[in-house]
Every structure is written in structure tokens, then in C-alpha cells.
Amino acid sequence: MAEMADAFEQVIEFDMWERVLAILAGFFAPTVLQNLAGGVMPAAVDHREVYGLAVVAGGQMSPKYSTELSLGGGVYTADAAAERFGVKSTIVEAGA
């Protein structure tokens, strides 16, 4: 029973949710970057994965939560690549 209490204690811990929000910010950052730089970048850089990789690299320069920001950008990059190569639709259809 003590293990269950320890598990729920982790769920209500503020530091854990702060890290989750940093990962979420890293996941959303490539979309913001694409919206800001989309009209300026050449057509060859129209791939979503490039913006995700930029956040992965840029996240490492953050003084706090560099790992979490880069993880969010990495998840975005993997999601965009899975969508580009049809893996995401295959996985979504597998559960139907």
C-alpha cells in the first residue's frame, strides 16, 4: 500500500508538472517557430521536421529545462516524420 501512496505523491508533486509543462512548451515551440519564420524561409525548408530539430538544438541553450525543451522538440520531430512517411496513419488505423 505504501507503493501506491508514493505513486500518487509523485502525481501531485509540483516539480513534476513543471517539467511536463516544459516538455509541452518544447512540443509547441516548432509550430510557433514555423508560423514566425514560414514566410521568410526558403521553400526548401518547408518541412516540419526542420523546425522540430531547431527546437531540439535551441533547447540546449536554455538555462533551465534544456533537456525537457529538447525532448518536446524531439517528440514533435518524430511525430512530423511519422506523419510524413505514413507511419502515423498506419498506427491510427491499426486501432480501429
MMTF fields as JSON, N, C-alpha, C and O atoms, coordinates in Angstrom:
{
  "mmtfVersion": "1.0.0",
  "mmtfProducer": "UNKNOWN",
  "numBonds": 383,
  "numAtoms": 384,
  "numGroups": 96,
  "numChains": 1,
  "numModels": 1,
  "chainsPerModel": [1],
  "groupsPerChain": [96],
  "chainIdList": ["A"],
  "bondAtomList": [4, 2, 8, 6, 12, 10, 16, 14, 20, 18, 24, 22, 28, 26, 32, 30, 36, 34, 40, 38, 44, 42, 48, 46, 52, 50, 56, 54, 60, 58, 64, 62, 68, 66, 72, 70, 76, 74, 80, 78, 84, 82, 88, 86, 92, 90, 96, 94, 100, 98, 104, 102, 108, 106, 112, 110, 116, 114, 120, 118, 124, 122, 128, 126, 132, 130, 136, 134, 140, 138, 144, 142, 148, 146, 152, 150, 156, 154, 160, 158, 164, 162, 168, 166, 172, 170, 176, 174, 180, 178, 184, 182, 188, 186, 192, 190, 196, 194, 200, 198, 204, 202, 208, 206, 212, 210, 216, 214, 220, 218, 224, 222, 228, 226, 232, 230, 236, 234, 240, 238, 244, 242, 248, 246, 252, 250, 256, 254, 260, 258, 264, 262, 268, 266, 272, 270, 276, 274, 280, 278, 284, 282, 288, 286, 292, 290, 296, 294, 300, 298, 304, 302, 308, 306, 312, 310, 316, 314, 320, 318, 324, 322, 328, 326, 332, 330, 336, 334, 340, 338, 344, 342, 348, 346, 352, 350, 356, 354, 360, 358, 364, 362, 368, 366, 372, 370, 376, 374, 380, 378],
  "bondOrderList": [1, 1, 1, 1, 1, 1, 1, 1, 1, 1, 1, 1, 1, 1, 1, 1, 1, 1, 1, 1, 1, 1, 1, 1, 1, 1, 1, 1, 1, 1, 1, 1, 1, 1, 1, 1, 1, 1, 1, 1, 1, 1, 1, 1, 1, 1, 1, 1, 1, 1, 1, 1, 1, 1, 1, 1, 1, 1, 1, 1, 1, 1, 1, 1, 1, 1, 1, 1, 1, 1, 1, 1, 1, 1, 1, 1, 1, 1, 1, 1, 1, 1, 1, 1, 1, 1, 1, 1, 1, 1, 1, 1, 1, 1, 1],
  "groupList": [{"groupName": "MET", "atomNameList": ["N", "CA", "C", "O"], "elementList": ["N", "C", "C", "O"], "formalChargeList": [0, 0, 0, 0], "bondAtomList": [1, 0, 2, 1, 3, 2], "bondOrderList": [1, 1, 2], "singleLetterCode": "M", "chemCompType": "L-PEPTIDE LINKING"}, {"groupName": "ALA", "atomNameList": ["N", "CA", "C", "O"], "elementList": ["N", "C", "C", "O"], "formalChargeList": [0, 0, 0, 0], "bondAtomList": [1, 0, 2, 1, 3, 2], "bondOrderList": [1, 1, 2], "singleLetterCode": "A", "chemCompType": "L-PEPTIDE LINKING"}, {"groupName": "GLU", "atomNameList": ["N", "CA", "C", "O"], "elementList": ["N", "C", "C", "O"], "formalChargeList": [0, 0, 0, 0], "bondAtomList": [1, 0, 2, 1, 3, 2], "bondOrderList": [1, 1, 2], "singleLetterCode": "E", "chemCompType": "L-PEPTIDE LINKING"}, {"groupName": "ASP", "atomNameList": ["N", "CA", "C", "O"], "elementList": ["N", "C", "C", "O"], "formalChargeList": [0, 0, 0, 0], "bondAtomList": [1, 0, 2, 1, 3, 2], "bondOrderList": [1, 1, 2], "singleLetterCode": "D", "chemCompType": "L-PEPTIDE LINKING"}, {"groupName": "PHE", "atomNameList": ["N", "CA", "C", "O"], "elementList": ["N", "C", "C", "O"], "formalChargeList": [0, 0, 0, 0], "bondAtomList": [1, 0, 2, 1, 3, 2], "bondOrderList": [1, 1, 2], "singleLetterCode": "F", "chemCompType": "L-PEPTIDE LINKING"}, {"groupName": "GLN", "atomNameList": ["N", "CA", "C", "O"], "elementList": ["N", "C", "C", "O"], "formalChargeList": [0, 0, 0, 0], "bondAtomList": [1, 0, 2, 1, 3, 2], "bondOrderList": [1, 1, 2], "singleLetterCode": "Q", "chemCompType": "L-PEPTIDE LINKING"}, {"groupName": "VAL", "atomNameList": ["N", "CA", "C", "O"], "elementList": ["N", "C", "C", "O"], "formalChargeList": [0, 0, 0, 0], "bondAtomList": [1, 0, 2, 1, 3, 2], "bondOrderList": [1, 1, 2], "singleLetterCode": "V", "chemCompType": "L-PEPTIDE LINKING"}, {"groupName": "ILE", "atomNameList": ["N", "CA", "C", "O"], "elementList": ["N", "C", "C", "O"], "formalChargeList": [0, 0, 0, 0], "bondAtomList": [1, 0, 2, 1, 3, 2], "bondOrderList": [1, 1, 2], "singleLetterCode": "I", "chemCompType": "L-PEPTIDE LINKING"}, {"groupName": "TRP", "atomNameList": ["N", "CA", "C", "O"], "elementList": ["N", "C", "C", "O"], "formalChargeList": [0, 0, 0, 0], "bondAtomList": [1, 0, 2, 1, 3, 2], "bondOrderList": [1, 1, 2], "singleLetterCode": "W", "chemCompType": "L-PEPTIDE LINKING"}, {"groupName": "ARG", "atomNameList": ["N", "CA", "C", "O"], "elementList": ["N", "C", "C", "O"], "formalChargeList": [0, 0, 0, 0], "bondAtomList": [1, 0, 2, 1, 3, 2], "bondOrderList": [1, 1, 2], "singleLetterCode": "R", "chemCompType": "L-PEPTIDE LINKING"}, {"groupName": "LEU", "atomNameList": ["N", "CA", "C", "O"], "elementList": ["N", "C", "C", "O"], "formalChargeList": [0, 0, 0, 0], "bondAtomList": [1, 0, 2, 1, 3, 2], "bondOrderList": [1, 1, 2], "singleLetterCode": "L", "chemCompType": "L-PEPTIDE LINKING"}, {"groupName": "GLY", "atomNameList": ["N", "CA", "C", "O"], "elementList": ["N", "C", "C", "O"], "formalChargeList": [0, 0, 0, 0], "bondAtomList": [1, 0, 2, 1, 3, 2], "bondOrderList": [1, 1, 2], "singleLetterCode": "G", "chemCompType": "PEPTIDE LINKING"}, {"groupName": "PRO", "atomNameList": ["N", "CA", "C", "O"], "elementList": ["N", "C", "C", "O"], "formalChargeList": [0, 0, 0, 0], "bondAtomList": [1, 0, 2, 1, 3, 2], "bondOrderList": [1, 1, 2], "singleLetterCode": "P", "chemCompType": "L-PEPTIDE LINKING"}, {"groupName": "THR", "atomNameList": ["N", "CA", "C", "O"], "elementList": ["N", "C", "C", "O"], "formalChargeList": [0, 0, 0, 0], "bondAtomList": [1, 0, 2, 1, 3, 2], "bondOrderList": [1, 1, 2], "singleLetterCode": "T", "chemCompType": "L-PEPTIDE LINKING"}, {"groupName": "ASN", "atomNameList": ["N", "CA", "C", "O"], "elementList": ["N", "C", "C", "O"], "formalChargeList": [0, 0, 0, 0], "bondAtomList": [1, 0, 2, 1, 3, 2], "bondOrderList": [1, 1, 2], "singleLetterCode": "N", "chemCompType": "L-PEPTIDE LINKING"}, {"groupName": "HIS", "atomNameList": ["N", "CA", "C", "O"], "elementList": ["N", "C", "C", "O"], "formalChargeList": [0, 0, 0, 0], "bondAtomList": [1, 0, 2, 1, 3, 2], "bondOrderList": [1, 1, 2], "singleLetterCode": "H", "chemCompType": "L-PEPTIDE LINKING"}, {"groupName": "TYR", "atomNameList": ["N", "CA", "C", "O"], "elementList": ["N", "C", "C", "O"], "formalChargeList": [0, 0, 0, 0], "bondAtomList": [1, 0, 2, 1, 3, 2], "bondOrderList": [1, 1, 2], "singleLetterCode": "Y", "chemCompType": "L-PEPTIDE LINKING"}, {"groupName": "SER", "atomNameList": ["N", "CA", "C", "O"], "elementList": ["N", "C", "C", "O"], "formalChargeList": [0, 0, 0, 0], "bondAtomList": [1, 0, 2, 1, 3, 2], "bondOrderList": [1, 1, 2], "singleLetterCode": "S", "chemCompType": "L-PEPTIDE LINKING"}, {"groupName": "LYS", "atomNameList": ["N", "CA", "C", "O"], "elementList": ["N", "C", "C", "O"], "formalChargeList": [0, 0, 0, 0], "bondAtomList": [1, 0, 2, 1, 3, 2], "bondOrderList": [1, 1, 2], "singleLetterCode": "K", "chemCompType": "L-PEPTIDE LINKING"}],
  "groupTypeList": [0, 1, 2, 0, 1, 3, 1, 4, 2, 5, 6, 7, 2, 4, 3, 0, 8, 2, 9, 6, 10, 1, 7, 10, 1, 11, 4, 4, 1, 12, 13, 6, 10, 5, 14, 10, 1, 11, 11, 6, 0, 12, 1, 1, 6, 3, 15, 9, 2, 6, 16, 11, 10, 1, 6, 6, 1, 11, 11, 5, 0, 17, 12, 18, 16, 17, 13, 2, 10, 17, 10, 11, 11, 11, 6, 16, 13, 1, 3, 1, 1, 1, 2, 9, 4, 11, 6, 18, 17, 13, 7, 6, 2, 1, 11, 1],
  "groupIdList": [1, 2, 3, 4, 5, 6, 7, 8, 9, 10, 11, 12, 13, 14, 15, 16, 17, 18, 19, 20, 21, 22, 23, 24, 25, 26, 27, 28, 29, 30, 31, 32, 33, 34, 35, 36, 37, 38, 39, 40, 41, 42, 43, 44, 45, 46, 47, 48, 49, 50, 51, 52, 53, 54, 55, 56, 57, 58, 59, 60, 61, 62, 63, 64, 65, 66, 67, 68, 69, 70, 71, 72, 73, 74, 75, 76, 77, 78, 79, 80, 81, 82, 83, 84, 85, 86, 87, 88, 89, 90, 91, 92, 93, 94, 95, 96],
  "secStructList": [7, 2, 2, 2, 2, 2, 2, 2, 2, 2, 2, 6, 7, 2, 2, 2, 2, 2, 2, 2, 2, 2, 2, 2, 2, 2, 2, 2, 2, 2, 2, 2, 2, 2, 2, 2, 2, 6, 6, 6, 1, 7, 4, 4, 4, 7, 7, 2, 2, 2, 2, 2, 2, 2, 2, 2, 2, 2, 2, 6, 6, 7, 1, 1, 1, 2, 2, 2, 2, 2, 2, 2, 2, 2, 2, 2, 2, 2, 2, 2, 2, 2, 2, 2, 6, 6, 2, 2, 2, 2, 2, 2, 2, 2, 6, 7],
  "xCoordList": [0.816, 0.0, 0.862, 0.458, 2.051, 2.947, 3.395, 3.593, 3.554, 3.956, 2.9, 3.23, 1.628, 0.534, 0.547, 0.333, 0.794, 0.859, 2.029, 1.905, 3.157, 4.316, 4.015, 4.431, 3.302, 2.954, 2.038, 2.244, 1.045, 0.141, 0.828, 0.463, 1.813, 2.574, 3.329, 3.458, 3.815, 4.502, 3.545, 3.945, 2.293, 1.304, 1.004, 0.757, 1.016, 0.679, 1.908, 1.783, 3.084, 4.312, 4.413, 4.311, 4.609, 4.647, 5.818, 5.671, 6.982, 8.166, 7.956, 8.437, 7.249, 6.984, 6.114, 6.377, 5.106, 4.214, 4.912, 4.602, 5.848, 6.639, 7.485, 7.614, 8.052, 8.828, 7.923, 8.309, 6.725, 5.768, 5.412, 5.345, 5.186, 4.866, 6.044, 5.836, 7.265, 8.429, 8.517, 8.88, 8.193, 8.169, 7.07, 7.274, 5.923, 4.822, 5.202, 4.856, 5.909, 6.377, 7.337, 7.288, 8.209, 9.112, 8.381, 8.829, 7.257, 6.446, 5.72, 5.577, 5.263, 4.544, 5.464, 5.053, 6.705, 7.638, 7.9, 7.987, 8.033, 8.251, 7.107, 7.341, 5.889, 4.746, 4.82, 4.573, 5.16, 5.309, 6.454, 6.33, 7.567, 8.717, 8.362, 8.757, 7.626, 7.206, 6.294, 6.422, 5.387, 4.495, 5.254, 4.918, 6.267, 7.046, 8.012, 8.173, 8.653, 9.69, 9.213, 9.972, 7.984, 7.48, 7.547, 7.895, 7.228, 7.249, 8.642, 8.863, 9.579, 10.939, 11.842, 12.773, 11.562, 12.424, 12.2, 11.099, 13.237, 13.064, 12.126, 11.921, 11.565, 10.604, 11.211, 10.489, 12.517, 13.168, 13.116, 13.305, 12.862, 12.804, 11.347, 11.02, 10.5, 9.078, 8.711, 7.538, 9.675, 9.397, 9.304, 10.16, 8.269, 8.033, 9.168, 9.449, 9.813, 10.873, 12.026, 12.654, 12.302, 13.397, 13.147, 14.067, 11.915, 11.591, 11.698, 12.129, 11.313, 11.464, 12.916, 13.272, 13.763, 15.19, 15.816, 16.736, 15.317, 15.809, 15.493, 16.305, 14.326, 13.959, 14.794, 15.175, 15.085, 15.946, 17.303, 17.815, 17.883, 19.192, 19.096, 19.921, 18.105, 17.946, 17.596, 17.977, 16.879, 16.519, 17.722, 17.663, 18.821, 20.032, 20.679, 21.523, 20.293, 20.839, 20.045, 20.442, 18.946, 18.116, 18.824, 19.4, 18.781, 19.446, 18.732, 19.35, 17.462, 16.694, 15.805, 15.275, 15.641, 14.796, 15.283, 14.471, 16.583, 17.107, 16.758, 16.404, 16.852, 16.523, 15.055, 14.708, 14.192, 12.76, 12.344, 11.53, 12.893, 12.56, 13.011, 12.29, 14.212, 14.716, 13.891, 13.665, 13.441, 12.572, 11.267, 10.806, 10.679, 9.445, 9.654, 8.825, 10.765, 11.085, 11.342, 10.991, 11.957, 12.208, 10.926, 10.788, 9.994, 8.695, 7.962, 7.346, 8.03, 7.408, 8.035, 7.326, 9.37, 10.071, 9.678, 9.429, 9.62, 9.228, 7.788, 7.482, 6.903, 5.507, 5.384, 4.632, 6.125, 6.08, 6.644, 6.101, 7.725, 8.31, 7.377, 7.233, 6.749, 5.806, 4.627, 4.128, 4.188, 3.089, 3.535, 2.789, 4.747, 5.265, 5.397, 5.074, 5.872, 6.129, 4.968, 5.113, 3.827, 2.626, 2.566, 1.638, 3.524, 3.542, 2.423, 1.79, 2.191, 1.188, -0.21, -0.975, -0.539, -1.873, -2.017, -3.105, -0.931, -0.978, -1.261, -2.047, -0.619, -0.825, -2.235, -2.87, -2.73, -4.089, -5.114, -6.086, -4.909, -5.843, -5.75, -6.716, -4.612, -4.434, -5.367, -5.782, -5.692, -6.579, -8.054, -8.902, -8.369, -9.777, -10.386, -11.564],
  "yCoordList": [-1.193, 0.0, 1.261, 2.3, 1.157, 2.316, 2.699, 3.877, 1.69, 1.984, 2.819, 3.716, 2.521, 3.263, 4.713, 5.633, 4.913, 6.27, 7.038, 8.225, 6.367, 7.022, 7.399, 8.459, 6.541, 6.822, 8.042, 8.897, 8.134, 9.281, 10.55, 11.653, 10.395, 11.555, 12.184, 13.406, 11.357, 11.851, 12.639, 13.637, 12.211, 12.874, 14.286, 15.17, 14.519, 15.845, 16.714, 17.842, 16.216, 16.98, 18.089, 17.819, 19.316, 20.474, 20.417, 20.772, 19.971, 19.92, 19.024, 19.335, 17.924, 17.027, 17.726, 17.606, 18.438, 19.13, 20.306, 20.655, 20.911, 21.981, 21.428, 22.07, 20.251, 19.602, 19.188, 19.314, 18.697, 18.328, 19.552, 19.459, 20.684, 21.911, 22.367, 22.911, 22.153, 22.499, 21.597, 22.064, 20.321, 19.404, 19.825, 19.812, 20.193, 20.653, 21.926, 22.087, 22.832, 24.052, 23.709, 24.322, 22.727, 22.283, 21.637, 21.716, 20.999, 20.379, 21.438, 21.282, 22.508, 23.562, 24.567, 25.232, 24.691, 25.691, 25.564, 26.596, 24.35, 24.281, 24.864, 25.442, 24.721, 25.297, 26.816, 27.469, 27.379, 28.832, 29.301, 30.304, 28.575, 28.922, 28.873, 29.752, 27.857, 27.742, 28.899, 29.436, 29.287, 30.407, 31.725, 32.575, 31.891, 33.13, 33.196, 34.254, 32.075, 32.072, 31.503, 31.484, 31.046, 30.395, 31.254, 30.752, 32.518, 33.387, 33.849, 34.309, 33.727, 34.196, 33.089, 33.351, 31.856, 30.732, 30.336, 30.501, 29.815, 29.336, 28.13, 27.455, 27.87, 26.777, 25.423, 24.504, 25.29, 24.019, 23.687, 22.532, 24.681, 24.464, 24.429, 24.897, 23.889, 23.837, 22.586, 22.373, 21.779, 20.539, 20.798, 21.468, 20.269, 20.485, 19.933, 20.459, 18.88, 18.26, 19.228, 19.168, 20.114, 21.071, 21.98, 22.27, 22.422, 23.291, 22.531, 23.092, 21.281, 20.461, 20.277, 20.364, 20.021, 19.86, 21.167, 21.155, 22.29, 23.587, 23.776, 24.327, 23.327, 23.435, 22.467, 22.799, 21.279, 20.338, 20.982, 20.93, 21.588, 22.229, 23.484, 23.694, 24.307, 25.545, 25.31, 26.095, 24.244, 23.925, 23.702, 23.939, 23.245, 23.002, 24.294, 24.264, 25.41, 26.7, 27.311, 28.337, 26.699, 27.225, 27.045, 25.989, 28.069, 27.93, 26.955, 26.397, 26.755, 25.838, 24.989, 25.487, 23.744, 22.806, 22.562, 22.365, 22.574, 22.345, 20.943, 20.769, 19.958, 18.587, 18.466, 17.841, 19.051, 18.944, 19.648, 19.117, 20.836, 21.549, 20.756, 20.668, 20.18, 19.377, 18.106, 17.673, 17.507, 16.337, 16.675, 15.916, 17.802, 18.222, 18.44, 18.03, 19.089, 19.277, 17.958, 17.79, 17.02, 15.695, 14.918, 14.245, 15.009, 14.344, 14.954, 14.237, 16.276, 16.951, 16.466, 16.19, 16.363, 15.91, 14.483, 14.181, 13.61, 12.222, 12.144, 11.353, 12.958, 12.981, 13.468, 12.897, 14.524, 15.061, 14.067, 13.923, 13.379, 12.382, 11.185, 10.652, 10.767, 9.647, 9.996, 9.149, 11.236, 11.683, 11.748, 11.346, 12.254, 12.379, 11.017, 10.883, 10.01, 8.704, 7.73, 6.552, 8.192, 7.374, 6.417, 5.613, 6.489, 5.592, 5.957, 5.081, 7.251, 7.698, 7.229, 6.76, 7.352, 6.907, 5.394, 4.895, 4.667, 3.211, 2.833, 1.924, 3.53, 3.251, 3.614, 2.876, 4.756, 5.189, 4.193, 3.877, 3.7, 2.753, 1.377, 0.615, 1.04, -0.285, -0.473, -1.593, 0.605, 0.502, 0.519, 0.315, 0.758, 0.871, -0.482, -0.565],
  "zCoordList": [0.0, 0.0, 0.0, -0.521, 0.588, 0.635, -0.773, -1.067, -1.649, -3.024, -3.736, -4.511, -3.473, -4.089, -3.61, -4.4, -2.34, -1.795, -2.406, -2.709, -2.584, -3.211, -4.662, -5.128, -5.364, -6.759, -6.853, -7.714, -5.995, -6.013, -5.531, -5.938, -4.675, -4.223, -5.399, -5.479, -6.292, -7.492, -8.377, -8.977, -8.469, -9.325, -8.837, -9.657, -7.555, -7.037, -6.82, -6.346, -7.156, -6.973, -8.016, -9.212, -7.585, -8.472, -9.448, -10.618, -8.97, -9.831, -11.045, -12.135, -10.869, -11.985, -13.029, -14.225, -12.607, -13.549, -14.217, -15.356, -13.512, -14.107, -15.258, -16.3, -15.069, -16.128, -17.291, -18.453, -16.982, -18.039, -18.885, -20.11, -18.246, -18.981, -19.849, -20.934, -19.387, -20.199, -21.428, -22.508, -21.281, -22.431, -23.401, -24.615, -22.878, -23.727, -24.469, -25.64, -23.801, -24.465, -25.601, -26.667, -25.37, -26.425, -27.583, -28.727, -27.291, -28.35, -29.184, -30.397, -28.54, -29.264, -29.941, -30.892, -29.468, -29.996, -31.496, -32.161, -32.081, -33.527, -34.349, -35.41, -33.875, -34.583, -34.558, -35.572, -33.405, -33.294, -34.186, -34.889, -34.154, -34.983, -36.468, -37.234, -36.867, -38.267, -38.656, -39.756, -37.789, -38.078, -38.182, -39.006, -37.353, -37.372, -38.555, -39.162, -38.886, -39.917, -41.246, -42.215, -41.308, -42.515, -43.758, -44.827, -43.658, -44.819, -45.203, -46.323, -44.28, -44.506, -45.041, -45.803, -44.638, -45.007, -46.464, -46.991, -47.114, -48.493, -48.539, -47.53, -49.704, -49.859, -49.511, -49.123, -49.644, -49.339, -47.846, -47.463, -47.008, -45.564, -45.112, -44.022, -45.927, -45.61, -44.812, -44.505, -44.482, -43.766, -42.272, -41.695, -41.655, -40.227, -39.37, -38.293, -39.844, -39.059, -38.788, -37.73, -39.737, -39.59, -38.384, -37.62, -38.22, -37.09, -35.767, -34.76, -35.77, -34.574, -34.197, -33.022, -35.191, -34.918, -34.44, -33.623, -34.948, -34.475, -32.998, -32.256, -32.569, -31.152, -30.32, -29.197, -30.844, -30.119, -29.854, -28.735, -30.888, -30.736, -29.874, -28.984, -30.133, -29.372, -27.92, -27.052, -27.647, -26.27, -25.387, -24.18, -25.977, -25.198, -24.707, -23.811, -25.28, -24.853, -23.705, -23.153, -23.35, -22.273, -20.929, -20.667, -20.081, -18.78, -17.844, -16.938, -18.057, -17.215, -18.116, -19.109, -17.788, -18.532, -19.963, -20.866, -20.171, -21.523, -22.018, -23.184, -21.154, -21.555, -21.907, -22.909, -21.101, -21.322, -22.618, -23.374, -22.878, -24.11, -25.336, -26.33, -25.255, -26.371, -26.549, -27.679, -25.455, -25.557, -26.27, -27.123, -25.925, -26.589, -28.076, -28.888, -28.441, -29.852, -30.552, -31.72, -29.839, -30.405, -30.651, -31.672, -29.723, -29.909, -31.1, -31.888, -31.229, -32.371, -33.677, -34.645, -33.701, -34.902, -35.26, -36.427, -34.268, -34.513, -35.01, -35.902, -34.439, -34.863, -36.306, -37.097, -36.644, -38.009, -39.014, -40.11, -38.657, -39.555, -39.716, -40.816, -38.634, -38.721, -39.617, -40.358, -39.546, -40.413, -41.871, -42.764, -42.122, -43.489, -44.177, -45.358, -43.438, -44.036, -43.889, -44.217, -43.406, -43.34, -42.168, -42.072, -41.289, -40.135, -39.156, -38.567, -38.992, -38.031, -38.436, -37.593, -39.702, -40.145, -40.029, -39.743, -40.248, -40.094, -38.652, -38.386, -37.717, -36.307, -35.88, -35.126, -36.361, -36.009, -36.549, -35.863, -37.761, -38.368, -37.728, -37.774, -37.133, -36.514, -35.326, -35.028, -34.658, -33.501, -33.856, -32.987, -35.104, -35.499, -35.808, -36.156]
}
